[in-house]
Amino acid sequence: MRRPSEQFRDRGDPRHPSESETSANPFRGAPWPTEPERMTADAFAPHDVPRPTSPGMRRTFGLLPLLGVVLLVGAVSAYAGMTFIARWTAVATKGTPTETSATDTRSVPLQPLAAPPEIAAPLSVPSSSAIGITTAAAQSPSPAFRADNGEKSNGVRTAKLGIETAFAAANESGRFGGRQLKLVTADDGYEPTRTLNAMKELYEKEQVFGFVDNYGSPTALISLPYALEHHAIYFGAFTGANSLRHDPPDRYVFNYRAGYAEEADAVVRYLVKVRRLRPEDIAVLTQQDAYGDAGMDGVTKAVRTLRGGNAVPILRMTYSRNTVNVDDAVALLRRQKTPIKAVVLVATFRPAAKFIEKTRDAYPDMIYAAISGVGSTGLADELKLLGPRYVDGVIVTQVVPSVDGYASVSLRYKKALAQYFPGEAPDYTSLESYLTANVLIEGLRRAGPQLDTETLVDTLESMRDFDMGLGPRISFGPGEHQAVHKIWGTQLDPSGQYHAIDLE
């Protein structure tokens, strides 16, 4: 969100307000010098030239400068009048200045409105992407927001579409009193070593007000401390990692989605209570980072709870981030003497699909259950390339209702997406980002025109029973910074379409 002081430097930074400045005019009130004094002060005055003494000559020479001054004042007034009329017409027509890009020169409104808020997010896109500096893209030259491969998926554009769809609808409704929301992005390649530079680019160079939908669990370990250090809003990150869910919560961190541990818990309970498996029958494939650790923690806690507090060894297989090399994981699975009947996939979609491809023949009855970080659309697309038997029956938990369902919020999302981005297919990731953005938009609306970080935080913490048509209502508080805890279940059919399933 563009800091309101961006266009009004004299007003200061609303997060770090400074005292007003005053200045005195050293010449105000000084006596006007007499003619002899003026002549003495003029080093180039022609003292040796006789001055006219005739009253007629004095009147003649006195009228000429006066006439020149009148003509000059008239010309300046005419030019200023035309300029003011042109600028006023532009403001009256457009309503508020807009920005065409993150680096364009911004116009200043004639009225004392706050600058258009801008919201930013460091991107995480595949390291092999050809495009991606300020507005990154991976699969196409269109601007991208984050890699939607779960924690790095092929739907790079979908999350950005979700946020921009919500912003476009809010801007058109005029609910911000003339201000406009603007999204700015930066790319860290889903590599924590690049995340700090992305955050600095957004906060220090682009002068954003806060961060929304930051991508990834390992990158959050870098971006989150930076945001907290600068007292910047860190809203609705695309991660379910525990590092964003402290108890009590960090003041400037708000989450939309349920955590990975909650999703993993829901998956294990489903496998045990609905599919009638023993906890010992379940293994886990995880990415070797904070994303995988969060999912593994959820599985371990769920199994311990189901076993009455007793620890049960769970097979954990791993692979390295930003790779699809799952050979070691497959080999470890094959060495197990106790049959494994289900694998929880805390992975991104390409490694998950590769694991299913390499194990389906040897384990034809295996149940594969992934959490939402996998990237639903990407996983379905990859598996469809392999054939129906690789797709059929794969389970994915979701933190949003069914995209193809008839929930009010799903219908509203699809209508808005078709209006602002015709031709774009609805997607679980863009729906999540759409919902995340709308919760933030409601907070901004309630915060009112005098916007600053502390006001926004206080406003969010006072939000109770906000109904988006989602099902569960959204409430925040000083001890609750997560909007939704509900987990939805989906399952792929042989054609690669998701269908809702009951997890309980």
C-alpha positions in Angstrom: 0.0 0.0 0.0 1.6 3.3 -1.0 2.4 5.3 2.2 0.0 8.2 2.4 3.0 10.6 2.8 4.3 9.6 -0.7 2.6 12.4 -2.4 2.5 14.8 0.5 6.1 15.1 1.8 5.2 17.9 4.1 2.8 15.7 6.0 5.4 13.2 7.1 5.3 9.4 7.4 2.0 8.2 9.1 4.0 5.4 10.7 6.7 7.7 12.0 5.0 11.1 12.3 7.4 14.0 12.6 6.8 17.4 14.2 5.6 20.2 12.0 8.1 22.7 10.7 7.9 26.4 10.9 10.0 29.1 9.3 10.2 32.9 9.7 10.6 35.4 6.8 13.6 37.6 7.7 12.3 40.3 5.4 8.7 40.4 6.7 8.0 43.8 8.3 11.2 45.4 7.2 10.8 49.2 6.2 10.8 50.0 2.5 14.1 51.8 1.6 14.1 55.5 0.6 15.0 56.5 -2.9 18.5 57.8 -1.9 19.1 54.5 -0.1 18.1 52.5 -3.2 20.4 54.5 -5.4 23.2 54.1 -3.0 22.7 50.3 -2.8 22.7 50.0 -6.6 26.3 49.5 -7.6 25.5 49.9 -11.3 23.3 53.0 -10.9 24.3 55.7 -13.4 25.0 58.4 -10.8 26.7 60.7 -13.4 23.6 60.9 -15.6 21.4 63.9 -14.8 17.9 62.8 -13.7 14.9 64.4 -15.4 13.4 67.2 -13.4 10.4 68.1 -15.6 7.1 67.0 -14.1 5.9 66.1 -17.6 8.9 63.9 -18.2 8.5 62.2 -14.7 4.9 61.5 -15.5 5.8 60.1 -19.0 8.6 57.8 -17.8 6.5 56.7 -14.8 3.6 55.5 -17.0 5.7 53.2 -19.1 6.8 50.9 -16.4 3.4 50.9 -14.9 1.9 49.9 -18.3 4.5 47.1 -18.6 3.6 45.7 -15.2 -0.1 45.7 -16.0 0.5 43.8 -19.2 2.8 41.3 -17.4 0.3 40.7 -14.6 -2.5 40.2 -17.2 -0.5 37.6 -19.2 0.5 35.6 -16.0 -3.1 35.7 -14.8 -4.4 34.4 -18.1 -1.9 31.5 -18.2 -2.6 30.6 -14.6 -6.3 30.6 -15.2 -6.1 28.3 -18.2 -3.8 25.9 -16.3 -6.1 25.8 -13.2 -9.1 25.2 -15.4 -7.4 22.3 -17.3 -6.2 20.7 -14.1 -9.5 21.1 -12.3 -11.3 19.5 -15.3 -8.9 16.5 -15.2 -9.5 16.0 -11.5 -13.3 16.4 -11.8 -13.3 13.8 -14.7 -11.0 11.2 -13.2 -11.9 11.7 -9.5 -8.4 10.9 -8.3 -4.9 10.6 -9.7 -4.0 7.0 -10.8 -0.7 5.3 -11.3 0.1 3.3 -14.5 3.1 1.5 -13.1 5.2 1.2 -10.0 7.8 3.6 -11.4 5.6 6.3 -13.0 5.6 9.9 -11.8 2.6 10.5 -9.6 0.4 13.5 -10.0 -0.7 15.5 -6.9 -4.4 16.1 -6.4 -5.7 19.6 -6.0 -7.8 18.5 -3.0 -6.3 17.4 0.3 -6.9 13.7 -0.2 -4.7 10.9 1.0 -2.4 9.4 -1.6 -3.7 6.2 -3.3 -2.7 3.3 -0.9 -0.4 0.8 -2.5 0.0 -2.8 -1.3 3.0 -4.8 -2.1 4.2 -8.4 -2.0 7.6 -9.9 -2.6 7.2 -12.5 -5.3 8.5 -16.0 -5.3 8.7 -17.5 -8.8 10.6 -20.4 -10.1 14.3 -19.7 -10.5 14.2 -20.7 -14.1 11.7 -18.0 -15.0 12.8 -15.7 -17.8 10.9 -12.7 -16.5 10.8 -11.4 -13.0 12.3 -8.3 -11.5 9.7 -5.8 -10.2 6.6 -7.3 -11.7 7.7 -10.9 -12.1 6.3 -13.6 -14.4 7.3 -17.2 -14.9 5.2 -18.8 -17.6 4.2 -15.8 -19.6 5.2 -12.1 -20.0 2.2 -11.0 -18.0 3.0 -9.5 -14.6 3.1 -12.2 -11.9 2.6 -12.0 -8.2 4.0 -15.3 -6.8 4.7 -18.8 -8.0 1.6 -20.8 -7.5 3.4 -24.2 -7.3 1.8 -24.6 -4.0 4.7 -23.1 -2.4 5.9 -22.7 -6.0 3.3 -23.5 -8.7 2.8 -23.1 -12.4 -0.2 -20.8 -11.7 2.2 -17.8 -11.2 -0.4 -15.3 -12.4 -3.4 -16.6 -10.6 -2.7 -15.2 -7.1 -2.0 -11.7 -8.6 -5.2 -12.0 -10.5 -7.1 -12.7 -7.3 -5.8 -9.7 -5.5 -6.2 -7.4 -8.5 -9.7 -8.6 -9.1 -10.6 -7.7 -5.5 -8.8 -4.3 -5.8 -10.5 -3.5 -9.1 -13.9 -4.1 -7.7 -13.2 -2.0 -4.6 -11.7 0.8 -6.6 -14.7 0.9 -8.9 -17.1 1.0 -6.0 -15.4 4.1 -4.7 -15.5 2.8 -1.1 -12.2 4.5 -0.2 -13.4 8.1 -0.7 -11.5 8.9 -3.8 -8.4 6.8 -3.1 -7.3 3.9 -5.2 -5.7 0.6 -4.2 -2.6 -0.4 -6.1 -0.5 -3.6 -6.0 3.2 -3.5 -6.5 5.3 -6.7 -6.6 8.9 -7.9 -6.4 10.5 -11.2 -7.0 12.7 -13.3 -4.7 12.7 -16.4 -6.8 11.4 -18.4 -3.8 14.9 -18.3 -2.4 15.4 -16.8 1.1 18.8 -15.4 0.1 17.0 -13.0 -2.2 14.0 -12.2 0.0 15.6 -9.3 2.0 16.5 -7.4 -1.2 12.9 -7.9 -2.5 11.6 -6.5 0.8 13.9 -3.5 0.7 13.0 -2.8 -2.9 9.4 -2.6 -2.0 9.6 -0.7 1.3 12.6 1.6 0.7 12.4 2.1 -3.1 8.7 1.7 -3.9 7.7 3.3 -0.5 4.9 0.8 0.1 2.7 1.1 3.2 2.4 -2.7 3.9 2.6 -6.2 2.5 -0.1 -8.6 1.4 0.0 -12.3 0.3 3.8 -12.7 0.7 4.7 -16.0 -0.7 6.3 -19.0 0.9 7.3 -20.5 4.3 11.1 -20.4 4.0 11.0 -16.8 2.6 8.7 -15.7 5.4 11.6 -16.4 7.9 13.3 -13.4 6.2 10.5 -11.2 5.2 8.5 -11.4 8.4 11.3 -10.0 10.8 11.9 -7.2 8.3 8.2 -6.2 8.3 8.1 -6.4 12.1 11.2 -4.3 12.5 9.6 -1.5 10.4 6.2 -1.9 12.0 4.6 -2.6 8.6 1.4 -4.6 8.1 2.1 -8.2 7.0 -1.2 -9.4 5.9 -2.5 -12.7 4.6 0.8 -14.4 3.6 0.5 -17.4 1.3 1.8 -19.8 3.8 0.5 -21.9 6.7 3.8 -21.9 8.5 3.8 -21.8 12.3 6.3 -18.9 12.2 3.4 -16.5 11.4 1.1 -18.0 14.1 2.6 -17.1 17.4 0.6 -17.1 20.7 0.0 -14.3 21.4 0.1 -13.1 17.8 2.6 -10.5 16.5 0.8 -7.2 16.4 1.4 -6.5 12.7 0.9 -10.0 11.3 -2.6 -11.1 10.2 -3.4 -14.4 8.4 -6.4 -15.3 6.3 -5.8 -19.0 5.9 -5.7 -22.0 8.2 -2.2 -23.2 9.1 -0.4 -26.2 7.5 -0.5 -27.9 10.8 -4.3 -27.6 10.9 -4.6 -29.0 7.3 -2.3 -31.9 8.2 -4.3 -32.6 11.3 -7.5 -32.7 9.2 -5.9 -35.0 6.6 -4.7 -37.5 9.3 -8.1 -37.5 11.1 -9.8 -38.1 7.7 -7.6 -41.0 6.9 -8.0 -42.6 10.3 -11.7 -41.9 11.1 -13.2 -42.0 7.6 -10.8 -44.2 5.6 -10.2 -46.5 8.6 -6.4 -46.6 8.4 -4.1 -47.0 11.4 -1.7 -44.1 12.1 1.2 -46.5 11.4 -0.1 -46.9 7.9 0.6 -43.3 7.1 3.8 -41.8 5.8 4.7 -38.2 4.9 6.6 -36.6 1.9 7.9 -33.2 2.8 10.0 -30.4 1.3 13.2 -29.9 3.3 12.4 -26.5 4.8 9.9 -24.6 7.0 7.0 -25.6 4.7 7.7 -29.3 5.2 8.4 -28.9 8.9 5.1 -27.2 9.5 3.2 -30.0 7.7 5.2 -32.7 9.5 4.4 -31.1 12.9 0.7 -31.2 12.1 0.8 -34.9 11.2 2.8 -35.8 14.3 0.5 -33.9 16.7 -2.6 -35.4 15.1 -1.2 -39.0 15.4 -0.2 -38.4 19.0 -3.7 -37.1 19.8 -5.3 -40.1 18.1 -3.1 -42.4 20.1 -4.0 -40.9 23.4 -0.9 -38.8 23.7 1.5 -41.6 22.8 4.1 -40.9 20.2 4.0 -43.1 17.1 6.9 -43.2 14.7 5.9 -41.8 11.3 7.9 -42.4 8.2 9.1 -39.0 6.8 10.5 -38.8 3.2 12.0 -35.6 1.9 13.2 -33.8 -1.2 15.1 -30.5 -1.7 13.3 -27.3 -2.4 13.2 -26.1 -6.0 13.9 -29.6 -7.3 11.8 -32.6 -8.5 14.3 -35.2 -7.4 12.2 -37.6 -5.2 14.3 -40.7 -5.9 15.6 -41.0 -2.4 12.1 -40.7 -1.0 10.8 -43.4 -3.3 13.7 -45.7 -2.3 13.0 -45.1 1.4 9.3 -46.0 0.8 10.3 -49.3 -0.9 12.5 -50.3 1.9 9.7 -50.2 4.5 8.7 -53.7 5.8 5.5 -52.4 7.2 3.0 -51.6 4.4 2.3 -48.0 3.9 -1.3 -47.3 2.7 -1.4 -43.5 2.5 1.1 -40.7 2.0 0.5 -37.1 3.1 2.1 -34.8 0.5 3.6 -31.6 2.1 5.1 -30.8 -1.2 4.9 -28.5 -4.3 3.0 -29.8 -7.3 5.8 -31.0 -9.5 7.6 -33.1 -6.9 4.3 -34.4 -5.7 3.3 -35.5 -9.2 6.7 -37.0 -9.8 6.4 -39.0 -6.5 2.9 -40.3 -7.5 4.2 -41.2 -11.0 7.1 -43.2 -9.5 5.1 -45.1 -6.9 1.6 -45.7 -8.4 2.5 -48.9 -10.2 4.2 -50.5 -7.1 1.3 -49.2 -4.8 -1.9 -49.2 -6.9 -4.1 -48.8 -3.8 -2.1 -46.0 -2.2 -4.0 -43.0 -1.0 -2.3 -39.7 -1.8 -3.5 -36.7 0.2 -1.9 -33.3 -0.3 -2.4 -30.1 1.7 -3.3 -26.8 -0.1 0.3 -25.6 -0.4 0.7 -28.1 -3.2 -1.1 -25.9 -5.7 -4.4 -27.6 -6.7 -4.5 -26.5 -10.4 -0.8 -27.3 -11.0 -1.1 -30.8 -9.4 -4.2 -31.6 -11.5 -2.6 -30.4 -14.7 0.6 -32.5 -14.1 -1.3 -35.6 -13.2 -3.6 -35.3 -16.2 -0.6 -35.5 -18.4 0.3 -38.9 -16.9 -3.2 -40.4 -17.4 -6.4 -41.1 -15.5 -5.1 -43.7 -13.1 -2.6 -41.2 -11.7 -5.2 -38.6 -11.2 -8.1 -40.5 -9.8 -8.7 -40.4 -6.1 -5.9 -37.8 -5.2 -7.1 -35.7 -2.2 -6.2 -32.1 -1.6 -7.3 -30.1 1.4 -8.3 -26.5 0.7 -8.6 -23.3 2.8 -11.4 -21.9 0.6 -14.8 -23.3 -0.5 -15.1 -25.2 -3.8 -14.3 -23.0 -6.8 -17.1 -24.8 -8.7 -19.6 -24.7 -5.9 -22.4 -22.3 -5.2 -21.2 -20.5 -2.1 -22.0 -16.8 -2.4 -18.4 -15.8 -2.2 -17.4 -18.3 -4.9 -20.1 -16.9 -7.3 -19.1 -13.3 -6.5 -15.5 -14.2 -7.2 -16.2 -15.8 -10.5 -18.4 -12.9 -11.6 -15.7 -10.3 -10.7 -12.9 -12.4 -12.3 -14.9 -12.6 -15.6 -15.6 -8.9 -15.5 -12.1 -7.6 -14.9 -10.0 -10.4 -16.4 -12.2 -12.1 -19.0 -10.9 -15.4 -20.2 -9.1 -16.2 -17.0 -10.1 -19.5 -15.4 -11.2 -19.6 -11.8 -8.6 -21.2 -9.5 -8.2 -22.2 -5.9 -5.2 -20.0 -5.5 -6.7 -16.9 -7.0 -9.9 -17.4 -4.9 -7.7 -17.6 -1.8 -6.0 -14.3 -2.8 -9.3 -12.7 -3.6 -10.6 -13.6 -0.2 -7.4 -12.4 1.5 -7.6 -9.1 -0.3 -11.3 -8.6 0.6 -10.6 -9.1 4.3 -7.9 -6.4 4.1 -10.2 -4.1 2.0 -12.8 -4.3 4.7 -10.3 -3.3 7.3 -9.1 -0.4 5.2 -12.7 0.7 4.7 -13.4 0.6 8.4 -10.2 2.4 9.2 -11.5 5.5 7.4 -9.7 8.4 5.6 -7.1 9.0 8.4 -5.1 5.9 7.5 -1.9 4.8 9.3 -0.6 1.5 10.4 -1.6 1.6 14.0 -5.2 2.7 13.1 -5.4 -0.2 10.7 -4.2 -2.7 13.2 -6.6 -1.4 15.8 -9.5 -1.5 13.3 -8.7 -5.1 12.3 -8.5 -6.2 15.9 -12.0 -4.8 16.5 -13.5 -6.7 13.5 -16.3 -9.1 14.6 -18.5 -11.5 12.6 -17.6 -10.1 9.2 -19.7 -12.1 6.7 -18.2 -12.6 3.2 -20.6 -15.4 2.2 -17.8 -17.8 3.1 -19.6 -19.8 5.7 -17.6 -19.1 8.8 -17.6 -15.5 9.8 -14.4 -13.6 10.3 -13.4 -12.1 13.6 -10.1 -10.8 14.8 -8.9 -9.6 18.2 -5.8 -8.8 20.1 -5.3 -12.6 20.7 -6.6 -13.8 17.4 -5.0 -12.8 14.1 -6.2 -15.6 11.9 -9.4 -15.1 9.9 -10.3 -18.7 9.0 -9.6 -22.1 10.7 -11.9 -24.2 8.5 -10.5 -26.9 6.2 -12.4 -28.0 3.1 -11.8 -31.3 1.3 -11.6 -32.0 -2.4 -10.8 -35.1 -4.5 -9.8 -35.5 -8.1 -11.8 -37.7 -10.5 -10.2 -39.5 -13.5 -10.8 -36.5 -15.7 -8.8 -34.2 -13.4 -11.8 -32.3 -11.9 -12.0 -31.5 -8.2 -15.1 -32.5 -6.2 -15.9 -31.6 -2.6 -15.6 -34.4 0.0 -16.6 -34.4 3.6 -13.5 -34.7 5.8 -15.4 -35.7 8.9 
